[in-house]
């Protein structure tokens, strides 16, 4: 438990530092660590599948690392090839690698390699999209709104997990998904959602008082949005658990002592951040009707 808490605190401080830089307008600072974490996550997926094809693993890691940089530095302005074409070429390349190393490579290895190298950095990139809302829609959002929304998505991923862990350990009696994650309980899930909503609402009032200059966001949006996104975060955690269980693994890796690998830490975030961005875009579309 002590190691788990220390690792969690250090990781939280690192994330806070990145958010501070984002709030100050240093936009490029997030894509490099995102690229590194995406590459590690792609490697963890291949490790779990026990794939021995190093070419496939390296290709997935390179692609995963490149996606956040491509999005953050807007490289599409300099590469005259549509994103859809890049994806088609990448998928075809991965399938050709499967054909070349047919004896040691299964289709499920290729499928998970593509998943790990697209879904993980893709989830990260929605954070960059939320960060840039104040540039794309200055009439609605300011920089402090963007930082707050990113913070809420992180709350819904990690605070929900933390509250669920402690409340479930103390009061958990009814299993939430015993065949997928035996330690998770219904009581813990409810406590996780409640604790997350509380943190989001309190943070909203603090930010609204000290940082927000317009009324784009209100407490009801945060209340209902955080409930919805917190539940999706739990779905993300369970989805990652299904992958691990299918291959007989407990964790994706051991990069974070007491927590597991990169994917063990960001599995919920890969649901909460895209969901947050989707809700925001839906809200913008409704506002502009």
N, C-alpha and C positions, 0 to 999 in steps of 0.2 A: 504493500500500500504506500509506504514511504517513497519508494522509487517512482511509483505511478504519479504521485502528487508532485514530486520534484520535476519530473519530465513534463507534466502538464503545465506547471507554472512557467518553466523555461520556454516552452512552445507558445504559451499565451503572450509572454513578453515580446517574443519575436514577431508575432502577428500584430500586436499593438504598435510596435515600431514601424512595421510596413504601413499600417493604417495612418499613423502620424505623417509619414512621408507622403502618402496619398492626399491627406488633408492639406498639406502644404503645397500641393501641386506638382510634386516630383513623380510624374506619371510612369516613367519607364522603370521604376525601381521594383515593380512587382513581377514583371514578366520573366526575369532571369531566375529567381527562386521557383516560380511556377514551372518553368521549363525543366529545371533540375528535378523537382518533385514529380513531375509528369513522367520523366524518363525512369526514375526509380520505381514509380508505380507500374510502369509498363514491364519493367524487369521482374517485379514481384508477381505480376500475373503469370508470366512465363515460368517463373520458378514454381509456382503453385501447380501449374499444369504438368510439371516435370518434363517440359519440352527440352530436348537436347540439341535442337537446331539453333546454333549460335548466330547464324546469319539472320534468321527470322527474328530472334531476340534483339539483335543490334539494330535492325531496320525499324522495329517498333519503337525502340528507345529514341532513336534519332528523330523519327517523325513526331513522337510525343513531345520531345524537347523543343522542336521547331514551331509547333502550333501557337503557343502563347507569344513567342517572339514575332511570328508572322502577323498575328492580330494586333499586338500592342504597338509595334512600329509601323503598322499599315504597309506592309511589304507588297500588298496587292497593287500598289501604285507603281512599283518598279518591276514586278513580274507579270508580263503580259499573258498570263494564263488564268482562266477562271478557276475558282476554288473547286467547282464540281469536276473539272478536268483533272486537277491535282489528285483529288480523292479517287477518281477512276483509275488513274495510273498507279497510285499507291496500292489499291486493292488488287489490281491485276499483277503487280510485282510480287505481292505477298503470295498469291496463288501460284505464280510461276516458281517461287522458292519452294513451295510445297511439292510441286511436281519434280523439281530437281532433287529434293531430299525426301522422296516419297517413303523410303524405308524407315526413316526416323521421325517423320512429321505427319501428324493427323490433321484432318480438317478442323477439329475442335481447337487445335493449337493455333491455326491461322485465324479462326473466328475470334478467339480470345485475345490474340495479338492485336487484331484490328480494333476490337472493343477497348482494350487497355490504352492503345495509342490515340484513339479518337475521343472516347467518352470522358476519360480523365482530363486531358487538356481542354476539351470542349467545355466541361463543367467549370474549369478554372477561368476560361475566357468569358463566361457570362459575368464573372466578377469584374472583368475589365469593361464589359458593356455597361454594367451598373455604374462603375466609376466614371464613365464618360457621359452619363446622362445630362450632367450640368453643361456639357459642351453641345450636345445634340439638341437638348430641350432647355435652354437657359430661361425660358419663360416659366417653367415649372420647378426646376431644380437648381440648387446651388451646391457647392462642393460639400458642405456639411450634411446636406440631405443624402448625398451619395455615400459618404463615409458611414452615416447612421444606418442606411439600408444594408450595406455590406456587413456591418456589425450585427444587425438583426439576423441575417442569414447565418452568420457564424454562431450566434446564440442558439438558433433553432437546430443547428447540427451538434454543437459541442456542449452547450449548457443543458440541453435536453438529455443528452447521454449521461452527463454528470449527475443531474438530479435523479434520473431514472435509476442509476447505479446505486446511489445512497438510499433512496426511498425504497427501492426494490429489495435491497439487502436487509432493510429493517422491517418492512411491512409486507413484502411480496409473498403471496400465497397461491395466486392463480397464474399458471404459466401462460405467457403470451403466444409463443410459438415453440413448443417443446421440441419438435423435430428439427428445427432450424437453429435456435439459440436457447438451450435449456435454462439458462440463468435469467432470462428476461421474464418479467412478470407484468400482468395487467396493472397492478398497483404502481409499479415503477414507471410504466408508460404514462399513466395519468399524472403521476407526480412530475415526470419529466416535462410534459406539456404545460402543466400549471406553473412550474418554476420558470420555464422559458418565457411564457407569456408575461409573467411578473417582471422579469428582467427587461424584456422589450418595452413594456409600458412605462416602467420607471425611467429607462434610458430615454424614451421619447419625451417625457415631461422635462427631463434635464436638458436635453438638446433643444427642445422647443423654447425653453426659457432663455438659454444662453447663446445658442448658435443659429437657429432658424430665423430667417427674415421674412418669410411668407408662409401662408397656410396651405401649402400643397398637400401636406400630410396631416391627418388628424388621428386621434387616439383610437377611433373605431376601426380605421384601416389597419392600424398596427395590431390591435387586439385580435380581430378575426384573421388577418393575414398570418400572424405568428402561430395561431392555432393550426391553421391549414398546413403551413410550411413545416412546423414541428412534427406533425404526423407523417408527412412525406419524408422527413429526415430519418424517422424510425424505419420507414420502408426501405430507404437506401441502406441503412445498416443491416437489415435483414437480407436484402438482396445480395450484399457482399458476403454475408454468412453462408448463403446458399452455394455460392461459387466455392468457398473454402470447404464446405461439407462435401460437395460433389467430388472433391479431390482428396478428401481425408486430411485436411490441414486445419490447424487451430488458428494460425495467424498468417498474414501475407508475408510478413518479414519481422525483423527485430531492430529496426533502425531507432525506434523510440522505446527505450526500456520501460517495461510495465504496460505499454500500450500496443506494441506490435510494430507493423510496418507503416509505410505511408498510406496505403489503401485502408488499413485498419483505422486510421485517423481521419481520412477525408471521405470515407464512403457515404456518410450522411450528408456531407457538404456538397457532394456531387448531385444530390437531389435538392437541397435547400437553396443553393445559389441559383440554379436555372429556374426553379419554381418562383423565387423572388423576382427574378428578371421578367418571367412570363407574366406574373401578376401586375408588375409595373407597366409593361407594354399594353396589357389589356386595359388598365386604368387610363393610360394615355389615349388609347383608341376611343374609349368611351367619352373622355373629356373633349375630344376633337370632333365628335359627331355633331 
